[in-house]
Amino acid sequence: MSESELGRKWDRCLADAVVKIGTGFGLGIVFSLTFFKRRMWPLAFGSGMGLGMAYSNCQHDFQAPYLLHGKYEQEQ
Amino acid sequence: MVARVWSLMRFLIKGSVAGGAVYLVYDQELLGPSDKSQAALQKAGEVVPPAMYQFSQYVCQQTGLQIPQFFLPISFSQLPAPPKIYFPIRDSWNAGIMTVMSALSVAPSKAREYSKEGWEYVKARTK
């Protein structure tokens, strides 16, 4: 993996993390205000979900060139 | 009866607000693949600053707080261009790493030089 490609992947990861954490936080605010009586846990839950999804995406993005994809063929 | 209808209405309003938020996230694919999130962030960076700038100009025009040239007709083509948000993370990160590493590499010699100068200064003052 070249350095420019690595840099692009890092940029994509950071942008993805910002969007997902912000989205989770926003959804947490909406649900906290509407259904959960202004408690704090929906915000923490949403932010944590966004962070976990961003981490998973980043991990897959960095491991993608090194993963081998195979196809199972049945013997006839 | 009225209280029951009111509580049902409140539940429906809250449900529609929460459902609308969830649908917006699903429609814009904000929790999807990373390239879609990056495109959404880029689109937000292009759309939000001009919208905020136009809204602030609208508020200034409506309230009359700050009109730059009130003896001339104001149009959006005469207003200055809105600021563009562009933060090159890769360049600033690399520049930051190089600055930190070069500072660490010259730190011992600089510390020796400054301590020597300090010692000379103290010696000169105590004479």
N, CA and C atoms of all chains as a GROMACS GRO file, in nm:
protein
  609
    1MET      N    1   0.086  -0.120   0.000
    1MET     CA    2   0.000   0.000   0.000
    1MET      C    3   0.089   0.125   0.000
    2SER      N    4   0.069   0.215  -0.096
    2SER     CA    5   0.155   0.334  -0.105
    2SER      C    6   0.114   0.433   0.004
    3GLU      N    7   0.204   0.531   0.022
    3GLU     CA    8   0.179   0.626   0.130
    3GLU      C    9   0.058   0.715   0.100
    4SER      N   10   0.042   0.752  -0.027
    4SER     CA   11  -0.072   0.838  -0.061
    4SER      C   12  -0.203   0.763  -0.041
    5GLU      N   13  -0.202   0.634  -0.077
    5GLU     CA   14  -0.324   0.556  -0.057
    5GLU      C   15  -0.352   0.539   0.092
    6LEU      N   16  -0.247   0.520   0.169
    6LEU     CA   17  -0.263   0.509   0.315
    6LEU      C   18  -0.319   0.638   0.373
    7GLY      N   19  -0.266   0.750   0.325
    7GLY     CA   20  -0.317   0.880   0.370
    7GLY      C   21  -0.463   0.899   0.334
    8ARG      N   22  -0.501   0.855   0.212
    8ARG     CA   23  -0.641   0.867   0.170
    8ARG      C   24  -0.730   0.782   0.260
    9LYS      N   25  -0.682   0.663   0.293
    9LYS     CA   26  -0.762   0.576   0.381
    9LYS      C   27  -0.778   0.638   0.519
   10TRP      N   28  -0.672   0.697   0.571
   10TRP     CA   29  -0.683   0.762   0.702
   10TRP      C   30  -0.781   0.879   0.696
   11ASP      N   31  -0.775   0.958   0.588
   11ASP     CA   32  -0.869   1.070   0.575
   11ASP      C   33  -1.012   1.020   0.572
   12ARG      N   34  -1.032   0.911   0.495
   12ARG     CA   35  -1.168   0.856   0.484
   12ARG      C   36  -1.214   0.805   0.620
   13CYS      N   37  -1.122   0.742   0.693
   13CYS     CA   38  -1.157   0.690   0.826
   13CYS      C   39  -1.196   0.803   0.920
   14LEU      N   40  -1.119   0.911   0.920
   14LEU     CA   41  -1.150   1.021   1.012
   14LEU      C   42  -1.282   1.087   0.976
   15ALA      N   43  -1.305   1.109   0.844
   15ALA     CA   44  -1.432   1.169   0.803
   15ALA      C   45  -1.548   1.077   0.841
   16ASP      N   46  -1.530   0.947   0.818
   16ASP     CA   47  -1.633   0.850   0.852
   16ASP      C   48  -1.661   0.851   1.002
   17ALA      N   49  -1.555   0.858   1.084
   17ALA     CA   50  -1.572   0.859   1.230
   17ALA      C   51  -1.649   0.984   1.273
   18VAL      N   52  -1.613   1.098   1.216
   18VAL     CA   53  -1.682   1.223   1.252
   18VAL      C   54  -1.831   1.214   1.218
   19VAL      N   55  -1.861   1.165   1.098
   19VAL     CA   56  -2.001   1.157   1.055
   19VAL      C   57  -2.078   1.058   1.141
   20LYS      N   58  -2.019   0.942   1.167
   20LYS     CA   59  -2.094   0.839   1.240
   20LYS      C   60  -2.112   0.876   1.386
   21ILE      N   61  -2.010   0.932   1.449
   21ILE     CA   62  -2.026   0.972   1.589
   21ILE      C   63  -2.128   1.086   1.599
   22GLY      N   64  -2.119   1.181   1.507
   22GLY     CA   65  -2.216   1.291   1.506
   22GLY      C   66  -2.358   1.242   1.483
   23THR      N   67  -2.374   1.148   1.390
   23THR     CA   68  -2.508   1.094   1.362
   23THR      C   69  -2.561   1.020   1.484
   24GLY      N   70  -2.478   0.936   1.545
   24GLY     CA   71  -2.521   0.864   1.664
   24GLY      C   72  -2.557   0.959   1.777
   25PHE      N   73  -2.476   1.062   1.793
   25PHE     CA   74  -2.504   1.162   1.897
   25PHE      C   75  -2.636   1.234   1.868
   26GLY      N   76  -2.656   1.271   1.741
   26GLY     CA   77  -2.780   1.340   1.704
   26GLY      C   78  -2.903   1.253   1.726
   27LEU      N   79  -2.894   1.127   1.684
   27LEU     CA   80  -3.007   1.036   1.706
   27LEU      C   81  -3.030   1.015   1.856
   28GLY      N   82  -2.920   1.010   1.931
   28GLY     CA   83  -2.933   0.996   2.076
   28GLY      C   84  -3.005   1.115   2.137
   29ILE      N   85  -2.974   1.235   2.088
   29ILE     CA   86  -3.042   1.356   2.137
   29ILE      C   87  -3.191   1.348   2.105
   30VAL      N   88  -3.223   1.309   1.980
   30VAL     CA   89  -3.365   1.302   1.940
   30VAL      C   90  -3.441   1.203   2.028
   31PHE      N   91  -3.385   1.084   2.046
   31PHE     CA   92  -3.456   0.983   2.125
   31PHE      C   93  -3.459   1.019   2.273
   32SER      N   94  -3.354   1.085   2.321
   32SER     CA   95  -3.353   1.127   2.461
   32SER      C   96  -3.461   1.231   2.487
   33LEU      N   97  -3.479   1.322   2.393
   33LEU     CA   98  -3.579   1.427   2.413
   33LEU      C   99  -3.720   1.376   2.391
   34THR      N  100  -3.738   1.278   2.301
   34THR     CA  101  -3.875   1.237   2.269
   34THR      C  102  -3.926   1.126   2.359
   35PHE      N  103  -3.845   1.022   2.384
   35PHE     CA  104  -3.897   0.905   2.455
   35PHE      C  105  -3.835   0.878   2.591
   36PHE      N  106  -3.713   0.927   2.614
   36PHE     CA  107  -3.642   0.883   2.734
   36PHE      C  108  -3.622   0.994   2.837
   37LYS      N  109  -3.708   1.091   2.837
   37LYS     CA  110  -3.716   1.192   2.942
   37LYS      C  111  -3.583   1.262   2.970
   38ARG      N  112  -3.513   1.298   2.863
   38ARG     CA  113  -3.389   1.376   2.872
   38ARG      C  114  -3.281   1.308   2.955
   39ARG      N  115  -3.274   1.177   2.944
   39ARG     CA  116  -3.165   1.106   3.011
   39ARG      C  117  -3.040   1.115   2.924
   40MET      N  118  -2.925   1.079   2.986
   40MET     CA  119  -2.797   1.091   2.914
   40MET      C  120  -2.760   0.963   2.839
   41TRP      N  121  -2.816   0.851   2.882
   41TRP     CA  122  -2.766   0.726   2.824
   41TRP      C  123  -2.793   0.709   2.674
   42PRO      N  124  -2.905   0.763   2.617
   42PRO     CA  125  -2.917   0.748   2.470
   42PRO      C  126  -2.806   0.820   2.394
   43LEU      N  127  -2.758   0.933   2.447
   43LEU     CA  128  -2.648   1.003   2.380
   43LEU      C  129  -2.522   0.919   2.383
   44ALA      N  130  -2.492   0.863   2.502
   44ALA     CA  131  -2.372   0.780   2.513
   44ALA      C  132  -2.385   0.656   2.426
   45PHE      N  133  -2.504   0.596   2.424
   45PHE     CA  134  -2.527   0.476   2.344
   45PHE      C  135  -2.510   0.505   2.196
   46GLY      N  136  -2.571   0.614   2.150
   46GLY     CA  137  -2.561   0.650   2.008
   46GLY      C  138  -2.419   0.683   1.967
   47SER      N  139  -2.348   0.761   2.050
   47SER     CA  140  -2.210   0.795   2.018
   47SER      C  141  -2.124   0.670   2.014
   48GLY      N  142  -2.146   0.580   2.112
   48GLY     CA  143  -2.068   0.456   2.115
   48GLY      C  144  -2.096   0.369   1.994
   49MET      N  145  -2.222   0.362   1.954
   49MET     CA  146  -2.256   0.285   1.833
   49MET      C  147  -2.186   0.342   1.710
   50GLY      N  148  -2.191   0.475   1.698
   50GLY     CA  149  -2.126   0.540   1.583
   50GLY      C  150  -1.976   0.515   1.582
   51LEU      N  151  -1.916   0.525   1.700
   51LEU     CA  152  -1.771   0.501   1.709
   51LEU      C  153  -1.737   0.358   1.671
   52GLY      N  154  -1.817   0.264   1.721
   52GLY     CA  155  -1.791   0.123   1.688
   52GLY      C  156  -1.808   0.095   1.540
   53MET      N  157  -1.910   0.154   1.478
   53MET     CA  158  -1.931   0.132   1.334
   53MET      C  159  -1.816   0.194   1.254
   54ALA      N  160  -1.771   0.310   1.295
   54ALA     CA  161  -1.659   0.374   1.225
   54ALA      C  162  -1.533   0.290   1.240
   55TYR      N  163  -1.509   0.237   1.359
   55TYR     CA  164  -1.391   0.155   1.382
   55TYR      C  165  -1.395   0.029   1.296
   56SER      N  166  -1.514  -0.031   1.288
   56SER     CA  167  -1.530  -0.152   1.207
   56SER      C  168  -1.504  -0.123   1.059
   57ASN      N  169  -1.558  -0.010   1.011
   57ASN     CA  170  -1.535   0.027   0.871
   57ASN      C  171  -1.388   0.051   0.843
   58CYS      N  172  -1.321   0.121   0.936
   58CYS     CA  173  -1.179   0.151   0.919
   58CYS      C  174  -1.098   0.022   0.916
   59GLN      N  175  -1.131  -0.067   1.006
   59GLN     CA  176  -1.058  -0.194   1.014
   59GLN      C  177  -1.072  -0.271   0.883
   60HIS      N  178  -1.194  -0.275   0.830
   60HIS     CA  179  -1.216  -0.346   0.705
   60HIS      C  180  -1.145  -0.277   0.590
   61ASP      N  181  -1.142  -0.144   0.594
   61ASP     CA  182  -1.078  -0.068   0.488
   61ASP      C  183  -0.927  -0.094   0.484
   62PHE      N  184  -0.865  -0.100   0.601
   62PHE     CA  185  -0.721  -0.122   0.606
   62PHE      C  186  -0.684  -0.267   0.579
   63GLN      N  187  -0.772  -0.359   0.614
   63GLN     CA  188  -0.739  -0.500   0.593
   63GLN      C  189  -0.777  -0.549   0.456
   64ALA      N  190  -0.857  -0.469   0.381
   64ALA     CA  191  -0.914  -0.516   0.254
   64ALA      C  192  -0.810  -0.564   0.154
   65PRO      N  193  -0.694  -0.492   0.132
   65PRO     CA  194  -0.601  -0.541   0.030
   65PRO      C  195  -0.538  -0.675   0.066
   66TYR      N  196  -0.536  -0.709   0.195
   66TYR     CA  197  -0.466  -0.829   0.236
   66TYR      C  198  -0.557  -0.949   0.254
   67LEU      N  199  -0.689  -0.929   0.235
   67LEU     CA  200  -0.781  -1.040   0.252
   67LEU      C  201  -0.793  -1.117   0.121
   68LEU      N  202  -0.798  -1.249   0.131
   68LEU     CA  203  -0.814  -1.330   0.010
   68LEU      C  204  -0.959  -1.371  -0.001
   69HIS      N  205  -1.014  -1.357  -0.121
   69HIS     CA  206  -1.154  -1.395  -0.141
   69HIS      C  207  -1.159  -1.523  -0.222
   70GLY      N  208  -1.219  -1.621  -0.166
   70GLY     CA  209  -1.227  -1.749  -0.238
   70GLY      C  210  -1.370  -1.782  -0.273
   71LYS      N  211  -1.384  -1.885  -0.358
   71LYS     CA  212  -1.519  -1.927  -0.398
   71LYS      C  213  -1.526  -2.077  -0.383
   72TYR      N  214  -1.629  -2.123  -0.323
   72TYR     CA  215  -1.643  -2.266  -0.300
   72TYR      C  216  -1.718  -2.326  -0.418
   73GLU      N  217  -1.658  -2.427  -0.481
   73GLU     CA  218  -1.726  -2.492  -0.593
   73GLU      C  219  -1.748  -2.637  -0.557
   74GLN      N  220  -1.866  -2.682  -0.580
   74GLN     CA  221  -1.898  -2.822  -0.548
   74GLN      C  222  -1.848  -2.913  -0.658
   75GLU      N  223  -1.797  -3.028  -0.615
   75GLU     CA  224  -1.749  -3.124  -0.716
   75GLU      C  225  -1.868  -3.189  -0.782
   76GLN      N  226  -1.858  -3.206  -0.909
   76GLN     CA  227  -1.972  -3.262  -0.985
   76GLN      C  228  -1.950  -3.409  -1.013
   77MET      N  229  -6.111   1.239   2.843
   77MET     CA  230  -6.119   1.221   2.698
   77MET      C  231  -6.021   1.315   2.626
   78VAL      N  232  -6.024   1.440   2.666
   78VAL     CA  233  -5.935   1.539   2.603
   78VAL      C  234  -5.790   1.507   2.637
   79ALA      N  235  -5.767   1.466   2.764
   79ALA     CA  236  -5.630   1.435   2.807
   79ALA      C  237  -5.576   1.316   2.730
   80ARG      N  238  -5.666   1.217   2.705
   80ARG     CA  239  -5.622   1.098   2.633
   80ARG      C  240  -5.586   1.134   2.488
   81VAL      N  241  -5.671   1.217   2.427
   81VAL     CA  242  -5.644   1.258   2.289
   81VAL      C  243  -5.514   1.337   2.284
   82TRP      N  244  -5.494   1.424   2.384
   82TRP     CA  245  -5.372   1.506   2.386
   82TRP      C  246  -5.247   1.418   2.404
   83SER      N  247  -5.256   1.317   2.490
   83SER     CA  248  -5.138   1.231   2.508
   83SER      C  249  -5.112   1.149   2.382
   84LEU      N  250  -5.221   1.107   2.313
   84LEU     CA  251  -5.202   1.034   2.187
   84LEU      C  252  -5.138   1.124   2.082
   85MET      N  253  -5.185   1.249   2.075
   85MET     CA  254  -5.127   1.346   1.980
   85MET      C  255  -4.980   1.368   2.009
   86ARG      N  256  -4.947   1.380   2.138
   86ARG     CA  257  -4.807   1.403   2.177
   86ARG      C  258  -4.720   1.285   2.136
   87PHE      N  259  -4.773   1.164   2.160
   87PHE     CA  260  -4.698   1.045   2.121
   87PHE      C  261  -4.678   1.040   1.970
   88LEU      N  262  -4.781   1.075   1.894
   88LEU     CA  263  -4.769   1.072   1.748
   88LEU      C  264  -4.667   1.175   1.700
   89ILE      N  265  -4.669   1.294   1.760
   89ILE     CA  266  -4.574   1.398   1.720
   89ILE      C  267  -4.431   1.353   1.750
   90LYS      N  268  -4.410   1.300   1.872
   90LYS     CA  269  -4.275   1.254   1.908
   90LYS      C  270  -4.232   1.139   1.817
   91GLY      N  271  -4.326   1.047   1.791
   91GLY     CA  272  -4.293   0.935   1.704
   91GLY      C  273  -4.257   0.980   1.564
   92SER      N  274  -4.330   1.080   1.513
   92SER     CA  275  -4.301   1.126   1.377
   92SER      C  276  -4.167   1.198   1.372
   93VAL      N  277  -4.135   1.274   1.478
   93VAL     CA  278  -4.003   1.342   1.480
   93VAL      C  279  -3.890   1.239   1.485
   94ALA      N  280  -3.904   1.140   1.573
   94ALA     CA  281  -3.799   1.037   1.583
   94ALA      C  282  -3.792   0.954   1.455
   95GLY      N  283  -3.909   0.919   1.401
   95GLY     CA  284  -3.909   0.843   1.276
   95GLY      C  285  -3.851   0.922   1.160
   96GLY      N  286  -3.878   1.051   1.155
   96GLY     CA  287  -3.820   1.135   1.051
   96GLY      C  288  -3.670   1.142   1.061
   97ALA      N  289  -3.618   1.150   1.185
   97ALA     CA  290  -3.473   1.153   1.203
   97ALA      C  291  -3.410   1.022   1.157
   98VAL      N  292  -3.474   0.911   1.193
   98VAL     CA  293  -3.420   0.780   1.152
   98VAL      C  294  -3.425   0.766   1.000
   99TYR      N  295  -3.536   0.811   0.939
   99TYR     CA  296  -3.548   0.802   0.794
   99TYR      C  297  -3.444   0.889   0.724
  100LEU      N  298  -3.418   1.009   0.782
  100LEU     CA  299  -3.317   1.098   0.723
  100LEU      C  300  -3.179   1.032   0.725
  101VAL      N  301  -3.146   0.969   0.836
  101VAL     CA  302  -3.017   0.899   0.846
  101VAL      C  303  -3.011   0.785   0.745
  102TYR      N  304  -3.121   0.711   0.731
  102TYR     CA  305  -3.124   0.598   0.637
  102TYR      C  306  -3.116   0.647   0.492
  103ASP      N  307  -3.186   0.756   0.462
  103ASP     CA  308  -3.190   0.806   0.325
  103ASP      C  309  -3.056   0.862   0.281
  104GLN      N  310  -2.987   0.932   0.372
  104GLN     CA  311  -2.858   0.991   0.339
  104GLN      C  312  -2.743   0.891   0.356
  105GLU      N  313  -2.773   0.772   0.401
  105GLU     CA  314  -2.673   0.665   0.419
  105GLU      C  315  -2.558   0.712   0.508
  106LEU      N  316  -2.593   0.779   0.618
  106LEU     CA  317  -2.490   0.832   0.707
  106LEU      C  318  -2.423   0.721   0.787
  107LEU      N  319  -2.495   0.612   0.812
  107LEU     CA  320  -2.437   0.501   0.887
  107LEU      C  321  -2.399   0.386   0.794
  108GLY      N  322  -2.371   0.417   0.669
  108GLY     CA  323  -2.337   0.315   0.571
  108GLY      C  324  -2.188   0.305   0.550
  109PRO      N  325  -2.145   0.275   0.426
  109PRO     CA  326  -2.001   0.264   0.397
  109PRO      C  327  -1.930   0.397   0.415
  110SER      N  328  -1.796   0.387   0.429
  110SER     CA  329  -1.720   0.507   0.465
  110SER      C  330  -1.714   0.608   0.351
  111ASP      N  331  -1.721   0.561   0.224
  111ASP     CA  332  -1.713   0.658   0.115
  111ASP      C  333  -1.841   0.741   0.107
  112LYS      N  334  -1.956   0.679   0.143
  112LYS     CA  335  -2.082   0.757   0.144
  112LYS      C  336  -2.077   0.862   0.255
  113SER      N  337  -2.021   0.825   0.372
  113SER     CA  338  -2.012   0.921   0.482
  113SER      C  339  -1.920   1.036   0.444
  114GLN      N  340  -1.811   1.003   0.377
  114GLN     CA  341  -1.716   1.108   0.337
  114GLN      C  342  -1.783   1.202   0.237
  115ALA      N  343  -1.863   1.146   0.143
  115ALA     CA  344  -1.934   1.231   0.046
  115ALA      C  345  -2.037   1.319   0.117
  116ALA      N  346  -2.105   1.263   0.219
  116ALA     CA  347  -2.204   1.342   0.293
  116ALA      C  348  -2.136   1.456   0.369
  117LEU      N  349  -2.019   1.429   0.426
  117LEU     CA  350  -1.946   1.534   0.500
  117LEU      C  351  -1.900   1.643   0.405
  118GLN      N  352  -1.855   1.601   0.286
  118GLN     CA  353  -1.810   1.700   0.187
  118GLN      C  354  -1.927   1.786   0.140
  119LYS      N  355  -2.042   1.721   0.120
  119LYS     CA  356  -2.160   1.795   0.075
  119LYS      C  357  -2.203   1.895   0.184
  120ALA      N  358  -2.196   1.852   0.310
  120ALA     CA  359  -2.232   1.942   0.420
  120ALA      C  360  -2.136   2.060   0.428
  121GLY      N  361  -2.008   2.035   0.404
  121GLY     CA  362  -1.909   2.142   0.405
  121GLY      C  363  -1.932   2.242   0.294
  122GLU      N  364  -1.991   2.197   0.183
  122GLU     CA  365  -2.018   2.290   0.073
  122GLU      C  366  -2.148   2.366   0.092
  123VAL      N  367  -2.245   2.302   0.159
  123VAL     CA  368  -2.379   2.360   0.167
  123VAL      C  369  -2.397   2.448   0.291
  124VAL      N  370  -2.344   2.405   0.404
  124VAL     CA  371  -2.375   2.473   0.531
  124VAL      C  372  -2.319   2.615   0.542
  125PRO      N  373  -2.190   2.643   0.509
  125PRO     CA  374  -2.142   2.781   0.526
  125PRO      C  375  -2.217   2.884   0.442
  126PRO      N  376  -2.245   2.858   0.311
  126PRO     CA  377  -2.323   2.959   0.237
  126PRO      C  378  -2.463   2.976   0.294
  127ALA      N  379  -2.525   2.866   0.340
  127ALA     CA  380  -2.660   2.877   0.396
  127ALA      C  381  -2.659   2.962   0.523
  128MET      N  382  -2.558   2.939   0.609
  128MET     CA  383  -2.550   3.018   0.733
  128MET      C  384  -2.520   3.164   0.701
  129TYR      N  385  -2.436   3.186   0.600
  129TYR     CA  386  -2.402   3.322   0.562
  129TYR      C  387  -2.526   3.394   0.509
  130GLN      N  388  -2.604   3.327   0.422
  130GLN     CA  389  -2.726   3.389   0.369
  130GLN      C  390  -2.827   3.414   0.479
  131PHE      N  391  -2.837   3.320   0.574
  131PHE     CA  392  -2.931   3.339   0.684
  131PHE      C  393  -2.890   3.459   0.770
  132SER      N  394  -2.760   3.473   0.795
  132SER     CA  395  -2.715   3.587   0.877
  132SER      C  396  -2.739   3.718   0.803
  133GLN      N  397  -2.719   3.716   0.670
  133GLN     CA  398  -2.746   3.836   0.592
  133GLN      C  399  -2.895   3.869   0.593
  134TYR      N  400  -2.981   3.764   0.586
  134TYR     CA  401  -3.126   3.785   0.589
  134TYR      C  402  -3.168   3.847   0.722
  135VAL      N  403  -3.109   3.794   0.833
  135VAL     CA  404  -3.141   3.847   0.965
  135VAL      C  405  -3.098   3.994   0.976
  136CYS      N  406  -2.978   4.025   0.923
  136CYS     CA  407  -2.930   4.164   0.926
  136CYS      C  408  -3.022   4.254   0.845
  137GLN      N  409  -3.069   4.204   0.733
  137GLN     CA  410  -3.158   4.286   0.651
  137GLN      C  411  -3.293   4.307   0.719
  138GLN      N  412  -3.344   4.203   0.784
  138GLN     CA  413  -3.475   4.214   0.848
  138GLN      C  414  -3.470   4.301   0.973
  139THR      N  415  -3.364   4.288   1.051
  139THR     CA  416  -3.356   4.362   1.177
  139THR      C  417  -3.288   4.496   1.160
  140GLY      N  418  -3.216   4.514   1.049
  140GLY     CA  419  -3.149   4.642   1.025
  140GLY      C  420  -3.029   4.664   1.114
  141LEU      N  421  -2.966   4.556   1.162
  141LEU     CA  422  -2.855   4.573   1.256
  141LEU      C  423  -2.728   4.617   1.188
  142GLN      N  424  -2.695   4.552   1.076
  142GLN     CA  425  -2.564   4.580   1.015
  142GLN      C  426  -2.578   4.577   0.864
  143ILE      N  427  -2.599   4.691   0.805
  143ILE     CA  428  -2.610   4.696   0.660
  143ILE      C  429  -2.485   4.766   0.608
  144PRO      N  430  -2.400   4.699   0.532
  144PRO     CA  431  -2.271   4.761   0.494
  144PRO      C  432  -2.284   4.884   0.405
  145GLN      N  433  -2.372   4.878   0.303
  145GLN     CA  434  -2.384   4.994   0.213
  145GLN      C  435  -2.532   5.024   0.196
  146PHE      N  436  -2.590   5.099   0.287
  146PHE     CA  437  -2.735   5.118   0.284
  146PHE      C  438  -2.779   5.220   0.182
  147PHE      N  439  -2.687   5.296   0.119
  147PHE     CA  440  -2.729   5.389   0.016
  147PHE      C  441  -2.722   5.326  -0.124
  148LEU      N  442  -2.677   5.199  -0.129
  148LEU     CA  443  -2.675   5.127  -0.256
  148LEU      C  444  -2.765   5.005  -0.247
  149PRO      N  445  -2.827   4.962  -0.357
  149PRO     CA  446  -2.911   4.842  -0.348
  149PRO      C  447  -2.824   4.719  -0.321
  150ILE      N  448  -2.870   4.638  -0.226
  150ILE     CA  449  -2.792   4.520  -0.187
  150ILE      C  450  -2.844   4.399  -0.264
  151SER      N  451  -2.755   4.328  -0.328
  151SER     CA  452  -2.793   4.201  -0.391
  151SER      C  453  -2.689   4.097  -0.355
  152PHE      N  454  -2.725   3.974  -0.370
  152PHE     CA  455  -2.634   3.867  -0.329
  152PHE      C  456  -2.509   3.863  -0.416
  153SER      N  457  -2.518   3.917  -0.538
  153SER     CA  458  -2.399   3.913  -0.621
  153SER      C  459  -2.295   4.013  -0.573
  154GLN      N  460  -2.336   4.116  -0.496
  154GLN     CA  461  -2.240   4.214  -0.448
  154GLN      C  462  -2.178   4.172  -0.316
  155LEU      N  463  -2.237   4.075  -0.250
  155LEU     CA  464  -2.182   4.034  -0.121
  155LEU      C  465  -2.052   3.957  -0.142
  156PRO      N  466  -1.961   3.964  -0.044
  156PRO     CA  467  -1.836   3.887  -0.061
  156PRO      C  468  -1.863   3.738  -0.057
  157ALA      N  469  -1.772   3.662  -0.111
  157ALA     CA  470  -1.790   3.516  -0.120
  157ALA      C  471  -1.788   3.456   0.020
  158PRO      N  472  -1.873   3.358   0.046
  158PRO     CA  473  -1.873   3.295   0.178
  158PRO      C  474  -1.747   3.213   0.199
  159PRO      N  475  -1.706   3.198   0.324
  159PRO     CA  476  -1.581   3.124   0.348
  159PRO      C  477  -1.598   2.975   0.316
  160LYS      N  478  -1.494   2.918   0.262
  160LYS     CA  479  -1.497   2.775   0.231
  160LYS      C  480  -1.419   2.700   0.339
  161ILE      N  481  -1.477   2.594   0.386
  161ILE     CA  482  -1.407   2.516   0.488
  161ILE      C  483  -1.326   2.407   0.420
  162TYR      N  484  -1.194   2.414   0.434
  162TYR     CA  485  -1.109   2.310   0.374
  162TYR      C  486  -0.997   2.282   0.471
  163PHE      N  487  -0.992   2.165   0.524
  163PHE     CA  488  -0.888   2.131   0.621
  163PHE      C  489  -0.815   2.008   0.571
  164PRO      N  490  -0.698   2.024   0.510
  164PRO     CA  491  -0.624   1.908   0.459
  164PRO      C  492  -0.561   1.831   0.574
  165ILE      N  493  -0.630   1.727   0.618
  165ILE     CA  494  -0.584   1.654   0.738
  165ILE      C  495  -0.450   1.589   0.714
  166ARG      N  496  -0.431   1.530   0.595
  166ARG     CA  497  -0.308   1.457   0.567
  166ARG      C  498  -0.187   1.550   0.570
  167ASP      N  499  -0.201   1.669   0.504
  167ASP     CA  500  -0.087   1.761   0.499
  167ASP      C  501  -0.054   1.815   0.638
  168SER      N  502  -0.155   1.854   0.713
  168SER     CA  503  -0.125   1.911   0.845
  168SER      C  504  -0.075   1.804   0.940
  169TRP      N  505  -0.124   1.678   0.923
  169TRP     CA  506  -0.072   1.571   1.009
  169TRP      C  507   0.074   1.545   0.978
  170ASN      N  508   0.107   1.532   0.849
  170ASN     CA  509   0.248   1.508   0.812
  170ASN      C  510   0.337   1.623   0.857
  171ALA      N  511   0.291   1.747   0.837
  171ALA     CA  512   0.370   1.862   0.880
  171ALA      C  513   0.387   1.861   1.031
  172GLY      N  514   0.282   1.824   1.103
  172GLY     CA  515   0.291   1.816   1.249
  172GLY      C  516   0.391   1.711   1.294
  173ILE      N  517   0.387   1.594   1.229
  173ILE     CA  518   0.481   1.486   1.265
  173ILE      C  519   0.624   1.532   1.240
  174MET      N  520   0.648   1.595   1.124
  174MET     CA  521   0.786   1.639   1.092
  174MET      C  522   0.832   1.746   1.189
  175THR      N  523   0.743   1.837   1.228
  175THR     CA  524   0.781   1.941   1.324
  175THR      C  525   0.816   1.880   1.458
  176VAL      N  526   0.734   1.785   1.503
  176VAL     CA  527   0.760   1.724   1.634
  176VAL      C  528   0.892   1.647   1.632
  177MET      N  529   0.915   1.572   1.525
  177MET     CA  530   1.038   1.491   1.518
  177MET      C  531   1.162   1.579   1.509
  178SER      N  532   1.155   1.687   1.431
  178SER     CA  533   1.272   1.774   1.422
  178SER      C  534   1.296   1.846   1.555
  179ALA      N  535   1.188   1.882   1.625
  179ALA     CA  536   1.206   1.944   1.757
  179ALA      C  537   1.270   1.846   1.855
  180LEU      N  538   1.229   1.719   1.850
  180LEU     CA  539   1.287   1.618   1.939
  180LEU      C  540   1.434   1.594   1.906
  181SER      N  541   1.468   1.601   1.777
  181SER     CA  542   1.606   1.571   1.741
  181SER      C  543   1.701   1.683   1.780
  182VAL      N  544   1.653   1.808   1.778
  182VAL     CA  545   1.742   1.918   1.818
  182VAL      C  546   1.729   1.951   1.966
  183ALA      N  547   1.637   1.885   2.037
  183ALA     CA  548   1.614   1.918   2.178
  183ALA      C  549   1.739   1.905   2.267
  184PRO      N  550   1.819   1.797   2.258
  184PRO     CA  551   1.937   1.790   2.347
  184PRO      C  552   2.037   1.902   2.323
  185SER      N  553   2.067   1.929   2.194
  185SER     CA  554   2.166   2.034   2.167
  185SER      C  555   2.113   2.171   2.206
  186LYS      N  556   1.984   2.193   2.184
  186LYS     CA  557   1.926   2.322   2.224
  186LYS      C  558   1.926   2.337   2.375
  187ALA      N  559   1.894   2.228   2.445
  187ALA     CA  560   1.894   2.233   2.592
  187ALA      C  561   2.033   2.264   2.644
  188ARG      N  562   2.136   2.201   2.581
  188ARG     CA  563   2.274   2.228   2.624
  188ARG      C  564   2.310   2.373   2.599
  189GLU      N  565   2.270   2.423   2.482
  189GLU     CA  566   2.303   2.562   2.445
  189GLU      C  567   2.236   2.660   2.541
  190TYR      N  568   2.104   2.637   2.571
  190TYR     CA  569   2.032   2.731   2.657
  190TYR      C  570   2.084   2.725   2.800
  191SER      N  571   2.119   2.604   2.846
  191SER     CA  572   2.170   2.595   2.982
  191SER      C  573   2.307   2.662   2.992
  192LYS      N  574   2.388   2.652   2.885
  192LYS     CA  575   2.519   2.718   2.884
  192LYS      C  576   2.502   2.869   2.886
  193GLU      N  577   2.406   2.918   2.806
  193GLU     CA  578   2.381   3.063   2.804
  193GLU      C  579   2.331   3.109   2.940
  194GLY      N  580   2.241   3.030   3.001
  194GLY     CA  581   2.190   3.066   3.133
  194GLY      C  582   2.300   3.070   3.237
  195TRP      N  583   2.389   2.974   3.230
  195TRP     CA  584   2.500   2.970   3.324
  195TRP      C  585   2.592   3.090   3.306
  196GLU      N  586   2.622   3.127   3.183
  196GLU     CA  587   2.706   3.244   3.154
  196GLU      C  588   2.638   3.370   3.207
  197TYR      N  589   2.504   3.377   3.189
  197TYR     CA  590   2.429   3.495   3.236
  197TYR      C  591   2.437   3.506   3.388
  198VAL      N  592   2.418   3.393   3.456
  198VAL     CA  593   2.421   3.394   3.603
  198VAL      C  594   2.561   3.430   3.650
  199LYS      N  595   2.663   3.376   3.583
  199LYS     CA  596   2.802   3.408   3.622
  199LYS      C  597   2.830   3.555   3.603
  200ALA      N  598   2.780   3.611   3.492
  200ALA     CA  599   2.804   3.753   3.465
  200ALA      C  600   2.732   3.839   3.568
  201ARG      N  601   2.613   3.796   3.612
  201ARG     CA  602   2.536   3.877   3.708
  201ARG      C  603   2.594   3.872   3.848
  202THR      N  604   2.656   3.758   3.880
  202THR     CA  605   2.707   3.743   4.018
  202THR      C  606   2.846   3.804   4.035
  203LYS      N  607   2.913   3.842   3.926
  203LYS     CA  608   3.049   3.900   3.938
  203LYS      C  609   3.046   4.037   4.002
   0.00000   0.00000   0.00000
